[in-house]
Each structure stands twice: as structure tokens, then as C-alpha cells.
Amino acid sequence: MRYESIPPGYLTTELAAQAAGVKPDTIRDWKRRGILKRSAGSPRYPLYTVDAVIAAKAAPKPNSARARRAEVNTA
């Protein structure tokens, strides 16, 4: 289900990436890692709030593969 119009205050993956200054794959990665949560939409076509995208961009993230593996092993 693609959106003909997006409700005010919500962003698609592509729009969230533009707002955060990252690639859409980064938004999907944040979602997978639990940094960004879907606020509406479907699992295939998620929508995110502007506030959630801003918070995810500011959230601390491991910057190395070793740190990411440690993050997964402790969860």
C-alpha cells in the first residue's frame, strides 16, 4: 500500500531519510536495531513521526563493527 497522501506529522522511510540527512537504508537499520520505532502505517510501508526521526538521529550509536556485535550479544 503506497500512500497517496501522508498524514501531517508523519514521514515515509524516504522522507525520514531526507529529514535526517541519511540514506533510507540507515532509517531501516535504525528501525531494525530499535533506535527508531514505526508510529503508523504497515510493516511494509512504515510511517515515522518527525519527533521520532529527530530523536533517532540524536541517539548514541555504536560506530564500529565490534561495538555493534557487543550490543547484539548483550541484548
Predicted model as a PDB file, atoms N, CA, C, CB and O in Angstrom, pLDDT in the B-factor column:
MODEL        1                                                                  
ATOM      1  N   MET A   1       0.840  -1.173   0.000  1.00 53.00           N  
ATOM      2  CA  MET A   1       0.000   0.000   0.000  1.00 53.00           C  
ATOM      3  C   MET A   1       0.888   1.240   0.000  1.00 53.00           C  
ATOM      4  CB  MET A   1      -0.957  -0.004   1.214  1.00 53.00           C  
ATOM      5  O   MET A   1       1.437   1.607   1.039  1.00 53.00           O  
ATOM      6  N   ARG A   2       1.028   1.859  -1.102  1.00 71.00           N  
ATOM      7  CA  ARG A   2       1.731   3.146  -1.180  1.00 71.00           C  
ATOM      8  C   ARG A   2       0.749   4.215  -0.754  1.00 71.00           C  
ATOM      9  CB  ARG A   2       2.292   3.429  -2.629  1.00 71.00           C  
ATOM     10  O   ARG A   2      -0.465   4.038  -0.861  1.00 71.00           O  
ATOM     11  N   TYR A   3       1.266   5.296  -0.282  1.00 75.00           N  
ATOM     12  CA  TYR A   3       0.407   6.355   0.232  1.00 75.00           C  
ATOM     13  C   TYR A   3       0.139   7.409  -0.828  1.00 75.00           C  
ATOM     14  CB  TYR A   3       1.034   6.998   1.461  1.00 75.00           C  
ATOM     15  O   TYR A   3       1.067   7.924  -1.452  1.00 75.00           O  
ATOM     16  N   GLU A   4      -1.137   7.729  -1.030  1.00 80.00           N  
ATOM     17  CA  GLU A   4      -1.491   8.838  -1.916  1.00 80.00           C  
ATOM     18  C   GLU A   4      -1.223  10.159  -1.210  1.00 80.00           C  
ATOM     19  CB  GLU A   4      -2.974   8.748  -2.354  1.00 80.00           C  
ATOM     20  O   GLU A   4      -0.756  11.120  -1.821  1.00 80.00           O  
ATOM     21  N   SER A   5      -1.523  10.193   0.080  1.00 84.00           N  
ATOM     22  CA  SER A   5      -1.192  11.355   0.897  1.00 84.00           C  
ATOM     23  C   SER A   5      -0.782  10.849   2.276  1.00 84.00           C  
ATOM     24  CB  SER A   5      -2.399  12.359   0.991  1.00 84.00           C  
ATOM     25  O   SER A   5      -1.331   9.874   2.790  1.00 84.00           O  
ATOM     26  N   ILE A   6       0.176  11.522   2.848  1.00 86.00           N  
ATOM     27  CA  ILE A   6       0.699  11.132   4.152  1.00 86.00           C  
ATOM     28  C   ILE A   6       0.077  12.036   5.204  1.00 86.00           C  
ATOM     29  CB  ILE A   6       2.259  11.215   4.190  1.00 86.00           C  
ATOM     30  O   ILE A   6       0.003  13.249   5.008  1.00 86.00           O  
ATOM     31  N   PRO A   7      -0.375  11.461   6.325  1.00 87.00           N  
ATOM     32  CA  PRO A   7      -0.952  12.299   7.377  1.00 87.00           C  
ATOM     33  C   PRO A   7       0.061  13.332   7.878  1.00 87.00           C  
ATOM     34  CB  PRO A   7      -1.438  11.427   8.546  1.00 87.00           C  
ATOM     35  O   PRO A   7       1.260  13.056   7.911  1.00 87.00           O  
ATOM     36  N   PRO A   8      -0.408  14.500   8.261  1.00 89.00           N  
ATOM     37  CA  PRO A   8       0.509  15.532   8.771  1.00 89.00           C  
ATOM     38  C   PRO A   8       1.313  15.027   9.969  1.00 89.00           C  
ATOM     39  CB  PRO A   8      -0.276  16.792   9.166  1.00 89.00           C  
ATOM     40  O   PRO A   8       0.776  14.357  10.851  1.00 89.00           O  
ATOM     41  N   GLY A   9       2.586  15.352   9.986  1.00 91.00           N  
ATOM     42  CA  GLY A   9       3.450  14.967  11.100  1.00 91.00           C  
ATOM     43  C   GLY A   9       4.105  13.614  10.930  1.00 91.00           C  
ATOM     44  O   GLY A   9       4.884  13.201  11.789  1.00 91.00           O  
ATOM     45  N   TYR A  10       3.812  12.906   9.840  1.00 95.00           N  
ATOM     46  CA  TYR A  10       4.394  11.595   9.597  1.00 95.00           C  
ATOM     47  C   TYR A  10       5.296  11.629   8.371  1.00 95.00           C  
ATOM     48  CB  TYR A  10       3.296  10.543   9.421  1.00 95.00           C  
ATOM     49  O   TYR A  10       5.109  12.437   7.462  1.00 95.00           O  
ATOM     50  N   LEU A  11       6.282  10.728   8.369  1.00 95.00           N  
ATOM     51  CA  LEU A  11       7.231  10.634   7.267  1.00 95.00           C  
ATOM     52  C   LEU A  11       7.367   9.187   6.817  1.00 95.00           C  
ATOM     53  CB  LEU A  11       8.602  11.201   7.678  1.00 95.00           C  
ATOM     54  O   LEU A  11       7.364   8.269   7.637  1.00 95.00           O  
ATOM     55  N   THR A  12       7.484   8.991   5.515  1.00 95.00           N  
ATOM     56  CA  THR A  12       7.823   7.678   4.984  1.00 95.00           C  
ATOM     57  C   THR A  12       9.304   7.441   5.237  1.00 95.00           C  
ATOM     58  CB  THR A  12       7.483   7.569   3.459  1.00 95.00           C  
ATOM     59  O   THR A  12      10.009   8.336   5.702  1.00 95.00           O  
ATOM     60  N   THR A  13       9.772   6.248   4.936  1.00 95.00           N  
ATOM     61  CA  THR A  13      11.194   5.943   5.101  1.00 95.00           C  
ATOM     62  C   THR A  13      12.056   6.902   4.294  1.00 95.00           C  
ATOM     63  CB  THR A  13      11.485   4.500   4.682  1.00 95.00           C  
ATOM     64  O   THR A  13      13.070   7.401   4.783  1.00 95.00           O  
ATOM     65  N   GLU A  14      11.649   7.157   3.058  1.00 95.00           N  
ATOM     66  CA  GLU A  14      12.434   8.045   2.197  1.00 95.00           C  
ATOM     67  C   GLU A  14      12.439   9.481   2.726  1.00 95.00           C  
ATOM     68  CB  GLU A  14      11.883   8.018   0.768  1.00 95.00           C  
ATOM     69  O   GLU A  14      13.480  10.137   2.736  1.00 95.00           O  
ATOM     70  N   LEU A  15      11.280   9.965   3.163  1.00 95.00           N  
ATOM     71  CA  LEU A  15      11.210  11.325   3.708  1.00 95.00           C  
ATOM     72  C   LEU A  15      11.953  11.431   5.034  1.00 95.00           C  
ATOM     73  CB  LEU A  15       9.752  11.752   3.892  1.00 95.00           C  
ATOM     74  O   LEU A  15      12.577  12.454   5.314  1.00 95.00           O  
ATOM     75  N   ALA A  16      11.891  10.387   5.849  1.00 96.00           N  
ATOM     76  CA  ALA A  16      12.622  10.379   7.125  1.00 96.00           C  
ATOM     77  C   ALA A  16      14.123  10.447   6.859  1.00 96.00           C  
ATOM     78  CB  ALA A  16      12.275   9.107   7.957  1.00 96.00           C  
ATOM     79  O   ALA A  16      14.855  11.137   7.569  1.00 96.00           O  
ATOM     80  N   ALA A  17      14.577   9.728   5.833  1.00 96.00           N  
ATOM     81  CA  ALA A  17      15.999   9.766   5.485  1.00 96.00           C  
ATOM     82  C   ALA A  17      16.416  11.164   5.054  1.00 96.00           C  
ATOM     83  CB  ALA A  17      16.307   8.758   4.371  1.00 96.00           C  
ATOM     84  O   ALA A  17      17.471  11.653   5.459  1.00 96.00           O  
ATOM     85  N   GLN A  18      15.590  11.810   4.231  1.00 96.00           N  
ATOM     86  CA  GLN A  18      15.901  13.183   3.817  1.00 96.00           C  
ATOM     87  C   GLN A  18      15.943  14.116   5.015  1.00 96.00           C  
ATOM     88  CB  GLN A  18      14.870  13.686   2.800  1.00 96.00           C  
ATOM     89  O   GLN A  18      16.837  14.956   5.119  1.00 96.00           O  
ATOM     90  N   ALA A  19      14.987  13.973   5.916  1.00 94.00           N  
ATOM     91  CA  ALA A  19      14.927  14.850   7.093  1.00 94.00           C  
ATOM     92  C   ALA A  19      16.140  14.661   7.999  1.00 94.00           C  
ATOM     93  CB  ALA A  19      13.644  14.588   7.885  1.00 94.00           C  
ATOM     94  O   ALA A  19      16.631  15.620   8.594  1.00 94.00           O  
ATOM     95  N   ALA A  20      16.623  13.422   8.103  1.00 94.00           N  
ATOM     96  CA  ALA A  20      17.765  13.134   8.974  1.00 94.00           C  
ATOM     97  C   ALA A  20      19.103  13.298   8.267  1.00 94.00           C  
ATOM     98  CB  ALA A  20      17.655  11.732   9.517  1.00 94.00           C  
ATOM     99  O   ALA A  20      20.152  13.272   8.911  1.00 94.00           O  
ATOM    100  N   GLY A  21      19.077  13.468   6.941  1.00 95.00           N  
ATOM    101  CA  GLY A  21      20.314  13.617   6.194  1.00 95.00           C  
ATOM    102  C   GLY A  21      21.078  12.312   6.049  1.00 95.00           C  
ATOM    103  O   GLY A  21      22.307  12.304   5.998  1.00 95.00           O  
ATOM    104  N   VAL A  22      20.336  11.200   5.982  1.00 95.00           N  
ATOM    105  CA  VAL A  22      20.960   9.885   5.830  1.00 95.00           C  
ATOM    106  C   VAL A  22      20.293   9.154   4.662  1.00 95.00           C  
ATOM    107  CB  VAL A  22      20.845   9.049   7.152  1.00 95.00           C  
ATOM    108  O   VAL A  22      19.370   9.683   4.041  1.00 95.00           O  
ATOM    109  N   LYS A  23      20.754   7.957   4.369  1.00 96.00           N  
ATOM    110  CA  LYS A  23      20.159   7.143   3.319  1.00 96.00           C  
ATOM    111  C   LYS A  23      18.971   6.353   3.880  1.00 96.00           C  
ATOM    112  CB  LYS A  23      21.212   6.185   2.708  1.00 96.00           C  
ATOM    113  O   LYS A  23      18.927   6.086   5.081  1.00 96.00           O  
ATOM    114  N   PRO A  24      18.018   5.979   3.038  1.00 96.00           N  
ATOM    115  CA  PRO A  24      16.886   5.165   3.507  1.00 96.00           C  
ATOM    116  C   PRO A  24      17.334   3.872   4.194  1.00 96.00           C  
ATOM    117  CB  PRO A  24      15.974   4.826   2.338  1.00 96.00           C  
ATOM    118  O   PRO A  24      16.673   3.414   5.126  1.00 96.00           O  
ATOM    119  N   ASP A  25      18.437   3.280   3.751  1.00 96.00           N  
ATOM    120  CA  ASP A  25      18.939   2.067   4.404  1.00 96.00           C  
ATOM    121  C   ASP A  25      19.305   2.332   5.865  1.00 96.00           C  
ATOM    122  CB  ASP A  25      20.159   1.523   3.649  1.00 96.00           C  
ATOM    123  O   ASP A  25      19.163   1.447   6.709  1.00 96.00           O  
ATOM    124  N   THR A  26      19.767   3.528   6.165  1.00 95.00           N  
ATOM    125  CA  THR A  26      20.102   3.876   7.541  1.00 95.00           C  
ATOM    126  C   THR A  26      18.841   3.933   8.388  1.00 95.00           C  
ATOM    127  CB  THR A  26      20.847   5.220   7.598  1.00 95.00           C  
ATOM    128  O   THR A  26      18.850   3.478   9.532  1.00 95.00           O  
ATOM    129  N   ILE A  27      17.756   4.481   7.851  1.00 96.00           N  
ATOM    130  CA  ILE A  27      16.484   4.509   8.577  1.00 96.00           C  
ATOM    131  C   ILE A  27      16.024   3.075   8.861  1.00 96.00           C  
ATOM    132  CB  ILE A  27      15.399   5.285   7.767  1.00 96.00           C  
ATOM    133  O   ILE A  27      15.576   2.772   9.966  1.00 96.00           O  
ATOM    134  N   ARG A  28      16.136   2.203   7.868  1.00 95.00           N  
ATOM    135  CA  ARG A  28      15.752   0.797   8.058  1.00 95.00           C  
ATOM    136  C   ARG A  28      16.636   0.129   9.108  1.00 95.00           C  
ATOM    137  CB  ARG A  28      15.842   0.027   6.723  1.00 95.00           C  
ATOM    138  O   ARG A  28      16.155  -0.683   9.898  1.00 95.00           O  
ATOM    139  N   ASP A  29      17.928   0.469   9.121  1.00 94.00           N  
ATOM    140  CA  ASP A  29      18.848  -0.080  10.112  1.00 94.00           C  
ATOM    141  C   ASP A  29      18.481   0.401  11.511  1.00 94.00           C  
ATOM    142  CB  ASP A  29      20.294   0.310   9.777  1.00 94.00           C  
ATOM    143  O   ASP A  29      18.483  -0.386  12.457  1.00 94.00           O  
ATOM    144  N   TRP A  30      18.167   1.688  11.649  1.00 94.00           N  
ATOM    145  CA  TRP A  30      17.749   2.208  12.949  1.00 94.00           C  
ATOM    146  C   TRP A  30      16.496   1.486  13.429  1.00 94.00           C  
ATOM    147  CB  TRP A  30      17.495   3.727  12.872  1.00 94.00           C  
ATOM    148  O   TRP A  30      16.369   1.175  14.613  1.00 94.00           O  
ATOM    149  N   LYS A  31      15.584   1.221  12.520  1.00 94.00           N  
ATOM    150  CA  LYS A  31      14.354   0.504  12.883  1.00 94.00           C  
ATOM    151  C   LYS A  31      14.692  -0.912  13.341  1.00 94.00           C  
ATOM    152  CB  LYS A  31      13.365   0.462  11.687  1.00 94.00           C  
ATOM    153  O   LYS A  31      14.184  -1.372  14.363  1.00 94.00           O  
ATOM    154  N   ARG A  32      15.541  -1.597  12.593  1.00 92.00           N  
ATOM    155  CA  ARG A  32      15.924  -2.969  12.923  1.00 92.00           C  
ATOM    156  C   ARG A  32      16.619  -3.036  14.279  1.00 92.00           C  
ATOM    157  CB  ARG A  32      16.836  -3.543  11.836  1.00 92.00           C  
ATOM    158  O   ARG A  32      16.412  -3.983  15.039  1.00 92.00           O  
ATOM    159  N   ARG A  33      17.444  -2.031  14.584  1.00 90.00           N  
ATOM    160  CA  ARG A  33      18.201  -2.009  15.838  1.00 90.00           C  
ATOM    161  C   ARG A  33      17.407  -1.441  17.001  1.00 90.00           C  
ATOM    162  CB  ARG A  33      19.459  -1.210  15.661  1.00 90.00           C  
ATOM    163  O   ARG A  33      17.908  -1.398  18.124  1.00 90.00           O  
ATOM    164  N   GLY A  34      16.170  -1.002  16.754  1.00 91.00           N  
ATOM    165  CA  GLY A  34      15.332  -0.492  17.834  1.00 91.00           C  
ATOM    166  C   GLY A  34      15.579   0.962  18.183  1.00 91.00           C  
ATOM    167  O   GLY A  34      15.063   1.444  19.191  1.00 91.00           O  
ATOM    168  N   ILE A  35      16.351   1.672  17.382  1.00 93.00           N  
ATOM    169  CA  ILE A  35      16.622   3.087  17.622  1.00 93.00           C  
ATOM    170  C   ILE A  35      15.433   3.934  17.188  1.00 93.00           C  
ATOM    171  CB  ILE A  35      17.895   3.530  16.880  1.00 93.00           C  
ATOM    172  O   ILE A  35      15.158   4.979  17.778  1.00 93.00           O  
ATOM    173  N   LEU A  36      14.735   3.481  16.157  1.00 95.00           N  
ATOM    174  CA  LEU A  36      13.579   4.196  15.609  1.00 95.00           C  
ATOM    175  C   LEU A  36      12.408   3.222  15.549  1.00 95.00           C  
ATOM    176  CB  LEU A  36      13.893   4.795  14.187  1.00 95.00           C  
ATOM    177  O   LEU A  36      12.544   2.107  15.043  1.00 95.00           O  
ATOM    178  N   LYS A  37      11.275   3.641  16.059  1.00 94.00           N  
ATOM    179  CA  LYS A  37      10.092   2.790  16.058  1.00 94.00           C  
ATOM    180  C   LYS A  37       9.054   3.335  15.090  1.00 94.00           C  
ATOM    181  CB  LYS A  37       9.499   2.678  17.472  1.00 94.00           C  
ATOM    182  O   LYS A  37       8.869   4.546  14.967  1.00 94.00           O  
ATOM    183  N   ARG A  38       8.381   2.418  14.408  1.00 93.00           N  
ATOM    184  CA  ARG A  38       7.301   2.772  13.487  1.00 93.00           C  
ATOM    185  C   ARG A  38       6.146   3.331  14.307  1.00 93.00           C  
ATOM    186  CB  ARG A  38       6.842   1.536  12.635  1.00 93.00           C  
ATOM    187  O   ARG A  38       5.769   2.764  15.333  1.00 93.00           O  
ATOM    188  N   SER A  39       5.587   4.447  13.847  1.00 93.00           N  
ATOM    189  CA  SER A  39       4.480   5.092  14.555  1.00 93.00           C  
ATOM    190  C   SER A  39       3.130   4.804  13.923  1.00 93.00           C  
ATOM    191  CB  SER A  39       4.699   6.580  14.605  1.00 93.00           C  
ATOM    192  O   SER A  39       2.103   4.871  14.598  1.00 93.00           O  
ATOM    193  N   ALA A  40       3.118   4.487  12.649  1.00 92.00           N  
ATOM    194  CA  ALA A  40       1.867   4.216  11.930  1.00 92.00           C  
ATOM    195  C   ALA A  40       2.224   3.472  10.652  1.00 92.00           C  
ATOM    196  CB  ALA A  40       1.072   5.545  11.613  1.00 92.00           C  
ATOM    197  O   ALA A  40       3.379   3.108  10.429  1.00 92.00           O  
ATOM    198  N   GLY A  41       1.223   3.255   9.827  1.00 89.00           N  
ATOM    199  CA  GLY A  41       1.453   2.565   8.571  1.00 89.00           C  
ATOM    200  C   GLY A  41       1.473   1.060   8.767  1.00 89.00           C  
ATOM    201  O   GLY A  41       1.051   0.546   9.803  1.00 89.00           O  
ATOM    202  N   SER A  42       1.965   0.372   7.767  1.00 88.00           N  
ATOM    203  CA  SER A  42       2.038  -1.079   7.818  1.00 88.00           C  
ATOM    204  C   SER A  42       3.501  -1.500   7.978  1.00 88.00           C  
ATOM    205  CB  SER A  42       1.412  -1.712   6.542  1.00 88.00           C  
ATOM    206  O   SER A  42       4.400  -0.679   7.797  1.00 88.00           O  
ATOM    207  N   PRO A  43       3.749  -2.772   8.314  1.00 87.00           N  
ATOM    208  CA  PRO A  43       5.142  -3.214   8.416  1.00 87.00           C  
ATOM    209  C   PRO A  43       5.915  -3.009   7.102  1.00 87.00           C  
ATOM    210  CB  PRO A  43       5.189  -4.688   8.819  1.00 87.00           C  
ATOM    211  O   PRO A  43       7.111  -2.717   7.123  1.00 87.00           O  
ATOM    212  N   ARG A  44       5.245  -3.159   5.994  1.00 89.00           N  
ATOM    213  CA  ARG A  44       5.929  -2.988   4.712  1.00 89.00           C  
ATOM    214  C   ARG A  44       6.117  -1.515   4.352  1.00 89.00           C  
ATOM    215  CB  ARG A  44       5.150  -3.690   3.610  1.00 89.00           C  
ATOM    216  O   ARG A  44       7.117  -1.157   3.730  1.00 89.00           O  
ATOM    217  N   TYR A  45       5.184  -0.671   4.729  1.00 91.00           N  
ATOM    218  CA  TYR A  45       5.240   0.761   4.440  1.00 91.00           C  
ATOM    219  C   TYR A  45       5.073   1.548   5.736  1.00 91.00           C  
ATOM    220  CB  TYR A  45       4.149   1.164   3.409  1.00 91.00           C  
ATOM    221  O   TYR A  45       4.012   2.120   5.985  1.00 91.00           O  
ATOM    222  N   PRO A  46       6.121   1.578   6.562  1.00 94.00           N  
ATOM    223  CA  PRO A  46       6.009   2.256   7.854  1.00 94.00           C  
ATOM    224  C   PRO A  46       5.984   3.778   7.724  1.00 94.00           C  
ATOM    225  CB  PRO A  46       7.156   1.845   8.747  1.00 94.00           C  
ATOM    226  O   PRO A  46       6.479   4.355   6.756  1.00 94.00           O  
ATOM    227  N   LEU A  47       5.398   4.390   8.721  1.00 96.00           N  
ATOM    228  CA  LEU A  47       5.428   5.847   8.854  1.00 96.00           C  
ATOM    229  C   LEU A  47       6.049   6.167  10.204  1.00 96.00           C  
ATOM    230  CB  LEU A  47       3.988   6.476   8.721  1.00 96.00           C  
ATOM    231  O   LEU A  47       5.812   5.471  11.192  1.00 96.00           O  
ATOM    232  N   TYR A  48       6.838   7.219  10.234  1.00 96.00           N  
ATOM    233  CA  TYR A  48       7.526   7.650  11.441  1.00 96.00           C  
ATOM    234  C   TYR A  48       7.125   9.079  11.754  1.00 96.00           C  
ATOM    235  CB  TYR A  48       9.061   7.529  11.285  1.00 96.00           C  
ATOM    236  O   TYR A  48       6.851   9.863  10.845  1.00 96.00           O  
ATOM    237  N   THR A  49       7.089   9.426  13.041  1.00 96.00           N  
ATOM    238  CA  THR A  49       6.817  10.812  13.398  1.00 96.00           C  
ATOM    239  C   THR A  49       8.103  11.615  13.232  1.00 96.00           C  
ATOM    240  CB  THR A  49       6.268  10.923  14.856  1.00 96.00           C  
ATOM    241  O   THR A  49       9.207  11.078  13.321  1.00 96.00           O  
ATOM    242  N   VAL A  50       7.939  12.883  12.995  1.00 94.00           N  
ATOM    243  CA  VAL A  50       9.092  13.775  12.852  1.00 94.00           C  
ATOM    244  C   VAL A  50       9.917  13.754  14.142  1.00 94.00           C  
ATOM    245  CB  VAL A  50       8.632  15.228  12.518  1.00 94.00           C  
ATOM    246  O   VAL A  50      11.146  13.697  14.090  1.00 94.00           O  
ATOM    247  N   ASP A  51       9.253  13.799  15.285  1.00 94.00           N  
ATOM    248  CA  ASP A  51       9.963  13.788  16.571  1.00 94.00           C  
ATOM    249  C   ASP A  51      10.787  12.512  16.753  1.00 94.00           C  
ATOM    250  CB  ASP A  51       8.966  13.929  17.725  1.00 94.00           C  
ATOM    251  O   ASP A  51      11.905  12.562  17.266  1.00 94.00           O  
ATOM    252  N   ALA A  52      10.230  11.355  16.328  1.00 95.00           N  
ATOM    253  CA  ALA A  52      10.956  10.088  16.469  1.00 95.00           C  
ATOM    254  C   ALA A  52      12.201  10.073  15.589  1.00 95.00           C  
ATOM    255  CB  ALA A  52      10.044   8.902  16.111  1.00 95.00           C  
ATOM    256  O   ALA A  52      13.238   9.548  15.995  1.00 95.00           O  
ATOM    257  N   VAL A  53      12.109  10.638  14.400  1.00 95.00           N  
ATOM    258  CA  VAL A  53      13.267  10.681  13.497  1.00 95.00           C  
ATOM    259  C   VAL A  53      14.349  11.589  14.079  1.00 95.00           C  
ATOM    260  CB  VAL A  53      12.848  11.176  12.085  1.00 95.00           C  
ATOM    261  O   VAL A  53      15.532  11.253  14.034  1.00 95.00           O  
ATOM    262  N   ILE A  54      13.952  12.721  14.617  1.00 93.00           N  
ATOM    263  CA  ILE A  54      14.922  13.643  15.229  1.00 93.00           C  
ATOM    264  C   ILE A  54      15.600  12.981  16.421  1.00 93.00           C  
ATOM    265  CB  ILE A  54      14.228  14.957  15.671  1.00 93.00           C  
ATOM    266  O   ILE A  54      16.814  13.098  16.590  1.00 93.00           O  
ATOM    267  N   ALA A  55      14.823  12.286  17.248  1.00 94.00           N  
ATOM    268  CA  ALA A  55      15.388  11.600  18.414  1.00 94.00           C  
ATOM    269  C   ALA A  55      16.322  10.474  17.988  1.00 94.00           C  
ATOM    270  CB  ALA A  55      14.268  11.045  19.304  1.00 94.00           C  
ATOM    271  O   ALA A  55      17.370  10.276  18.603  1.00 94.00           O  
ATOM    272  N   ALA A  56      15.958   9.739  16.948  1.00 94.00           N  
ATOM    273  CA  ALA A  56      16.812   8.641  16.466  1.00 94.00           C  
ATOM    274  C   ALA A  56      18.132   9.172  15.923  1.00 94.00           C  
ATOM    275  CB  ALA A  56      16.087   7.831  15.377  1.00 94.00           C  
ATOM    276  O   ALA A  56      19.184   8.564  16.121  1.00 94.00           O  
ATOM    277  N   LYS A  57      18.071  10.295  15.248  1.00 93.00           N  
ATOM    278  CA  LYS A  57      19.307  10.883  14.715  1.00 93.00           C  
ATOM    279  C   LYS A  57      20.243  11.288  15.851  1.00 93.00           C  
ATOM    280  CB  LYS A  57      18.988  12.106  13.828  1.00 93.00           C  
ATOM    281  O   LYS A  57      21.461  11.148  15.736  1.00 93.00           O  
ATOM    282  N   ALA A  58      19.679  11.786  16.936  1.00 93.00           N  
ATOM    283  CA  ALA A  58      20.489  12.240  18.071  1.00 93.00           C  
ATOM    284  C   ALA A  58      20.914  11.102  18.995  1.00 93.00           C  
ATOM    285  CB  ALA A  58      19.721  13.269  18.866  1.00 93.00           C  
ATOM    286  O   ALA A  58      21.807  11.290  19.821  1.00 93.00           O  
ATOM    287  N   ALA A  59      20.304   9.940  18.877  1.00 90.00           N  
ATOM    288  CA  ALA A  59      20.596   8.816  19.770  1.00 90.00           C  
ATOM    289  C   ALA A  59      22.019   8.311  19.569  1.00 90.00           C  
ATOM    290  CB  ALA A  59      19.600   7.675  19.539  1.00 90.00           C  
ATOM    291  O   ALA A  59      22.521   8.299  18.445  1.00 90.00           O  
ATOM    292  N   PRO A  60      22.674   7.894  20.653  1.00 86.00           N  
ATOM    293  CA  PRO A  60      24.020   7.341  20.501  1.00 86.00           C  
ATOM    294  C   PRO A  60      23.968   6.019  19.741  1.00 86.00           C  
ATOM    295  CB  PRO A  60      24.685   7.141  21.878  1.00 86.00           C  
ATOM    296  O   PRO A  60      23.070   5.202  19.946  1.00 86.00           O  
ATOM    297  N   LYS A  61      24.939   5.829  18.869  1.00 78.00           N  
ATOM    298  CA  LYS A  61      25.007   4.613  18.060  1.00 78.00           C  
ATOM    299  C   LYS A  61      26.434   4.082  18.091  1.00 78.00           C  
ATOM    300  CB  LYS A  61      24.546   4.885  16.593  1.00 78.00           C  
ATOM    301  O   LYS A  61      27.388   4.859  18.046  1.00 78.00           O  
ATOM    302  N   PRO A  62      26.583   2.768  18.168  1.00 72.00           N  
ATOM    303  CA  PRO A  62      27.953   2.226  18.099  1.00 72.00           C  
ATOM    304  C   PRO A  62      28.557   2.529  16.740  1.00 72.00           C  
ATOM    305  CB  PRO A  62      27.962   0.694  18.361  1.00 72.00           C  
ATOM    306  O   PRO A  62      27.876   2.440  15.718  1.00 72.00           O  
ATOM    307  N   ASN A  63      29.829   2.884  16.725  1.00 71.00           N  
ATOM    308  CA  ASN A  63      30.448   3.296  15.467  1.00 71.00           C  
ATOM    309  C   ASN A  63      31.426   2.273  14.907  1.00 71.00           C  
ATOM    310  CB  ASN A  63      31.156   4.598  15.658  1.00 71.00           C  
ATOM    311  O   ASN A  63      32.129   2.563  13.939  1.00 71.00           O  
ATOM    312  N   SER A  64      31.484   1.103  15.485  1.00 60.00           N  
ATOM    313  CA  SER A  64      32.367   0.082  14.931  1.00 60.00           C  
ATOM    314  C   SER A  64      31.641  -1.259  14.901  1.00 60.00           C  
ATOM    315  CB  SER A  64      33.676  -0.022  15.755  1.00 60.00           C  
ATOM    316  O   SER A  64      30.674  -1.472  15.634  1.00 60.00           O  
ATOM    317  N   ALA A  65      32.108  -2.141  14.063  1.00 61.00           N  
ATOM    318  CA  ALA A  65      31.503  -3.472  13.968  1.00 61.00           C  
ATOM    319  C   ALA A  65      31.634  -4.206  15.299  1.00 61.00           C  
ATOM    320  CB  ALA A  65      32.161  -4.293  12.835  1.00 61.00           C  
ATOM    321  O   ALA A  65      30.717  -4.922  15.701  1.00 61.00           O  
ATOM    322  N   ARG A  66      32.747  -4.038  15.978  1.00 61.00           N  
ATOM    323  CA  ARG A  66      32.952  -4.694  17.273  1.00 61.00           C  
ATOM    324  C   ARG A  66      31.935  -4.194  18.294  1.00 61.00           C  
ATOM    325  CB  ARG A  66      34.386  -4.447  17.785  1.00 61.00           C  
ATOM    326  O   ARG A  66      31.370  -4.992  19.042  1.00 61.00           O  
ATOM    327  N   ALA A  67      31.697  -2.891  18.333  1.00 60.00           N  
ATOM    328  CA  ALA A  67      30.723  -2.332  19.263  1.00 60.00           C  
ATOM    329  C   ALA A  67      29.316  -2.809  18.928  1.00 60.00           C  
ATOM    330  CB  ALA A  67      30.781  -0.803  19.243  1.00 60.00           C  
ATOM    331  O   ALA A  67      28.516  -3.065  19.828  1.00 60.00           O  
ATOM    332  N   ARG A  68      29.009  -2.931  17.631  1.00 58.00           N  
ATOM    333  CA  ARG A  68      27.679  -3.419  17.223  1.00 58.00           C  
ATOM    334  C   ARG A  68      27.506  -4.876  17.645  1.00 58.00           C  
ATOM    335  CB  ARG A  68      27.484  -3.277  15.684  1.00 58.00           C  
ATOM    336  O   ARG A  68      26.431  -5.261  18.105  1.00 58.00           O  
ATOM    337  N   ARG A  69      28.550  -5.688  17.494  1.00 64.00           N  
ATOM    338  CA  ARG A  69      28.455  -7.096  17.917  1.00 64.00           C  
ATOM    339  C   ARG A  69      28.262  -7.175  19.420  1.00 64.00           C  
ATOM    340  CB  ARG A  69      29.721  -7.889  17.498  1.00 64.00           C  
ATOM    341  O   ARG A  69      27.472  -7.990  19.897  1.00 64.00           O  
ATOM    342  N   ALA A  70      28.966  -6.349  20.174  1.00 63.00           N  
ATOM    343  CA  ALA A  70      28.818  -6.338  21.629  1.00 63.00           C  
ATOM    344  C   ALA A  70      27.405  -5.916  22.009  1.00 63.00           C  
ATOM    345  CB  ALA A  70      29.853  -5.392  22.277  1.00 63.00           C  
ATOM    346  O   ALA A  70      26.838  -6.447  22.965  1.00 63.00           O  
ATOM    347  N   GLU A  71      26.831  -4.970  21.273  1.00 59.00           N  
ATOM    348  CA  GLU A  71      25.472  -4.516  21.535  1.00 59.00           C  
ATOM    349  C   GLU A  71      24.474  -5.654  21.330  1.00 59.00           C  
ATOM    350  CB  GLU A  71      25.121  -3.329  20.630  1.00 59.00           C  
ATOM    351  O   GLU A  71      23.536  -5.805  22.113  1.00 59.00           O  
ATOM    352  N   VAL A  72      24.669  -6.446  20.293  1.00 61.00           N  
ATOM    353  CA  VAL A  72      23.776  -7.567  19.990  1.00 61.00           C  
ATOM    354  C   VAL A  72      23.950  -8.665  21.026  1.00 61.00           C  
ATOM    355  CB  VAL A  72      24.046  -8.119  18.574  1.00 61.00           C  
ATOM    356  O   VAL A  72      22.965  -9.281  21.433  1.00 61.00           O  
ATOM    357  N   ASN A  73      25.178  -8.924  21.463  1.00 63.00           N  
ATOM    358  CA  ASN A  73      25.440 -10.005  22.425  1.00 63.00           C  
ATOM    359  C   ASN A  73      24.919  -9.695  23.809  1.00 63.00           C  
ATOM    360  CB  ASN A  73      26.915 -10.284  22.503  1.00 63.00           C  
ATOM    361  O   ASN A  73      24.635 -10.620  24.570  1.00 63.00           O  
ATOM    362  N   THR A  74      24.784  -8.441  24.164  1.00 60.00           N  
ATOM    363  CA  THR A  74      24.273  -8.083  25.480  1.00 60.00           C  
ATOM    364  C   THR A  74      22.761  -7.962  25.506  1.00 60.00           C  
ATOM    365  CB  THR A  74      24.886  -6.793  25.933  1.00 60.00           C  
ATOM    366  O   THR A  74      22.165  -7.917  26.582  1.00 60.00           O  
ATOM    367  N   ALA A  75      22.138  -7.910  24.351  1.00 56.00           N  
ATOM    368  CA  ALA A  75      20.683  -7.744  24.305  1.00 56.00           C  
ATOM    369  C   ALA A  75      19.953  -9.039  24.514  1.00 56.00           C  
ATOM    370  CB  ALA A  75      20.266  -7.146  22.997  1.00 56.00           C  
ATOM    371  O   ALA A  75      18.722  -9.063  24.503  1.00 56.00           O  
TER     372      ALA A  75                                                      
ENDMDL                                                                          
END                                                                             
